[in-house]
């Protein structure tokens, strides 16, 4: 019933016990997981996991922090992988102005290239945004990203920005921060935006929800995200789980 739309089971933090982590997720009712690759090693591992488990899917793309490292061959590799039946999205991609590894102009160029590729192969995109909202919105509009739509991953923006993203055919996805007591913006957006525009995720091993904050995150904890949204909306977590799962399946083209 629960669909974790953004997990990094391909991270080093899961090298020792990924099978047990996956088993716990299944025991907690997680029916689908999208493992997101964002550079050469994590893309390769995402594909391995997607091919090993029928309920795990992959997203492939290039992270903006590492935009300076992406080559033409990497983009060709990503394009080839998009024909794989278990690849359901491109990403994560976007802009990150918090870390300064990659210059902004290179980040923007790599972001645009990936949006254009997504339109070519007709797959949705997963957006990473850190301190770059205005430029992200501008590029999505200029590149007509609404043609493929996608996910605003781990959304932390305002209600106004959320509505702009929805107008461009994007879902608003919430992770652990929506469970934090001081997370005013995510809570406001989760309460006001209709369920048909929402998704849930963990972004594990990062952004662990309350009451496990400070520990390694994992897909089984996505239930706490659903519970937080349900409390804000005054409905059951099962309703949130069902609707967000339906949304994710529709976006990713998953029928089972």
C-alpha positions in Angstrom: 0.0 0.0 0.0 2.9 2.4 0.7 5.0 3.7 -2.2 8.4 5.1 -1.3 9.0 7.3 -4.4 12.6 8.3 -3.5 15.1 6.0 -1.8 18.9 5.6 -1.9 19.2 2.0 -1.1 22.2 2.3 -3.4 24.0 4.3 -0.7 27.1 3.1 1.1 25.0 3.1 4.4 23.1 0.1 3.2 26.0 -2.0 1.9 25.9 -4.4 4.9 22.2 -5.0 5.4 20.2 -4.0 2.3 18.3 -7.3 2.2 17.1 -6.9 5.8 16.2 -3.3 5.2 14.0 -4.4 2.2 12.4 -7.1 4.2 11.5 -4.6 7.0 9.9 -2.4 4.3 7.8 -5.2 3.0 6.7 -6.1 6.5 5.5 -2.6 7.1 3.4 -2.6 3.9 5.8 -0.9 1.4 4.6 -2.3 -1.9 6.9 -0.2 -4.3 10.3 1.5 -4.0 12.0 3.8 -6.5 15.8 3.7 -6.0 17.4 6.9 -7.4 20.8 7.0 -9.0 22.6 10.3 -9.5 26.1 9.4 -10.6 27.9 6.5 -12.2 28.2 4.2 -9.1 24.7 4.9 -7.7 23.1 4.4 -11.1 24.8 1.1 -11.5 23.7 -0.1 -8.1 20.1 1.2 -8.6 19.9 -0.9 -11.7 21.2 -4.0 -9.8 18.5 -3.5 -7.2 15.7 -2.9 -9.7 16.7 -6.1 -11.5 16.9 -8.1 -8.3 13.4 -7.2 -6.8 10.2 -7.1 -8.8 8.8 -4.3 -6.6 11.9 -2.0 -6.9 12.3 0.4 -9.7 15.1 2.8 -10.8 15.4 6.5 -11.6 18.6 7.5 -13.4 20.1 11.0 -13.7 22.8 13.3 -12.6 22.9 15.3 -9.3 23.5 19.0 -9.6 26.2 19.0 -7.0 28.2 16.8 -9.3 27.2 18.5 -12.5 30.8 19.5 -13.2 31.8 15.8 -13.4 29.1 14.8 -16.0 30.4 14.0 -19.5 28.7 13.5 -22.8 29.3 9.7 -22.3 27.4 9.9 -19.1 24.4 11.4 -20.8 24.6 8.7 -23.5 24.7 6.0 -20.8 21.6 7.5 -19.0 19.7 7.7 -22.3 20.5 4.0 -23.0 19.2 3.0 -19.6 15.9 4.7 -20.1 14.8 1.9 -22.4 15.1 -0.6 -19.5 11.6 -1.7 -18.4 12.5 -1.0 -14.7 13.6 2.6 -15.3 10.6 4.8 -14.6 12.0 8.4 -14.3 15.0 10.6 -15.0 16.7 12.1 -11.9 17.5 13.2 -9.6 18.4 16.4 -11.4 18.0 20.1 -10.7 20.0 22.9 -8.9 21.8 23.0 -5.6 23.1 26.4 -4.5 24.0 25.3 -1.0 27.1 23.3 -2.0 29.6 25.0 -4.2 31.3 22.1 -6.0 29.7 22.8 -9.4 29.3 26.4 -10.8 25.7 27.5 -11.3 26.1 27.9 -15.1 27.2 24.2 -15.4 24.4 23.1 -13.1 21.9 24.8 -15.3 23.3 23.4 -18.5 23.3 19.8 -17.1 19.7 20.4 -15.8 18.5 21.6 -19.2 20.2 18.7 -21.0 18.4 16.2 -18.8 15.0 17.8 -19.2 15.4 17.7 -23.0 16.4 14.0 -22.7 13.4 13.3 -20.6 11.1 14.8 -23.2 12.9 12.8 -25.9 12.4 9.5 -24.1 9.0 10.5 -22.6 9.8 9.9 -18.9 9.0 12.1 -15.9 11.7 13.9 -14.0 12.7 14.0 -10.3 13.7 17.5 -9.2 16.4 18.3 -6.5 16.1 21.9 -5.3 18.3 23.4 -2.7 18.2 27.2 -2.3 17.5 27.6 -6.1 13.7 27.8 -6.4 13.4 30.8 -8.7 16.0 29.4 -11.2 14.4 25.9 -11.1 10.9 27.3 -11.9 12.3 29.5 -14.7 14.2 26.5 -16.3 11.2 24.2 -16.0 9.0 26.8 -17.8 11.6 27.6 -20.4 12.2 24.0 -21.2 8.5 23.1 -21.2 9.0 20.4 -18.6 5.3 20.2 -18.1 5.3 18.0 -21.2 6.7 15.1 -19.1 6.0 16.4 -15.5 7.4 14.7 -12.5 8.2 15.2 -8.8 9.3 18.0 -6.7 11.4 15.8 -4.4 11.4 16.4 -0.7 9.5 19.6 -1.1 10.3 22.4 1.3 9.0 25.5 -0.5 5.9 27.7 0.0 2.3 27.0 -0.8 2.5 29.5 -3.7 5.5 27.6 -5.2 3.8 24.3 -4.7 0.8 25.6 -6.7 3.1 26.8 -9.5 4.7 23.4 -9.7 1.4 21.6 -9.8 0.4 23.9 -12.7 3.5 22.6 -14.5 2.3 19.0 -14.1 4.5 18.2 -11.0 3.6 16.2 -7.9 4.6 17.5 -4.5 6.5 14.9 -2.6 7.1 14.9 1.2 9.7 13.1 3.3 10.7 13.0 6.9 10.7 16.8 7.4 6.9 16.9 7.3 7.0 15.0 10.6 9.2 17.6 12.3 7.5 19.9 14.8 9.1 23.1 13.5 8.5 22.3 9.8 5.9 25.0 9.2 6.1 25.3 5.4 5.9 21.5 4.6 3.0 21.1 7.1 1.1 24.0 5.5 1.6 22.7 2.0 0.7 19.1 3.0 -2.5 20.3 4.7 -3.6 22.6 1.8 -2.7 20.8 -1.3 -5.2 18.1 -2.4 -4.1 14.5 -2.1 -4.2 13.9 -5.8 -1.1 16.1 -6.2 0.9 14.5 -3.4 3.5 11.8 -3.1 5.5 10.4 -0.2 9.1 9.3 0.1 12.0 8.7 2.6 15.1 10.0 0.7 16.8 7.3 2.9 19.3 7.1 4.4 18.8 10.8 4.9 16.0 13.0 6.5 14.8 10.4 8.9 11.3 11.1 10.2 10.3 11.6 13.9 10.5 9.5 16.1 13.7 8.1 14.6 15.3 11.4 13.7 19.1 11.3 14.0 19.3 7.6 13.0 19.6 6.1 9.5 16.4 6.4 7.5 15.0 3.4 5.6 11.9 2.7 3.4 9.9 1.2 6.3 9.7 4.6 7.8 7.7 6.1 5.0 4.6 5.1 7.0 5.5 7.9 9.4 5.3 10.4 6.5 1.9 9.1 5.6 0.7 9.4 9.2 1.9 13.0 9.5 0.1 14.0 6.3 -3.0 12.1 7.4 -3.0 14.0 10.8 -2.7 17.3 9.0 -5.6 16.5 6.7 -7.8 14.8 9.3 -8.0 11.5 7.4 -6.5 8.0 7.9 -3.0 7.2 7.0 -4.3 4.3 4.9 -6.2 6.9 2.7 -2.9 8.8 2.3 -1.0 5.6 1.5 -3.6 4.4 -1.1 -3.9 7.8 -2.9 -0.2 8.5 -3.0 0.5 5.0 -4.3 -2.1 5.5 -7.0 -0.5 8.8 -7.9 2.9 7.3 -8.1 1.8 4.3 -10.2 0.1 6.7 -12.6 3.2 9.0 -12.9 5.6 6.1 -13.4 3.4 4.0 -15.6 3.4 1.1 -13.2 0.4 -1.2 -13.5 1.0 -3.8 -10.8 
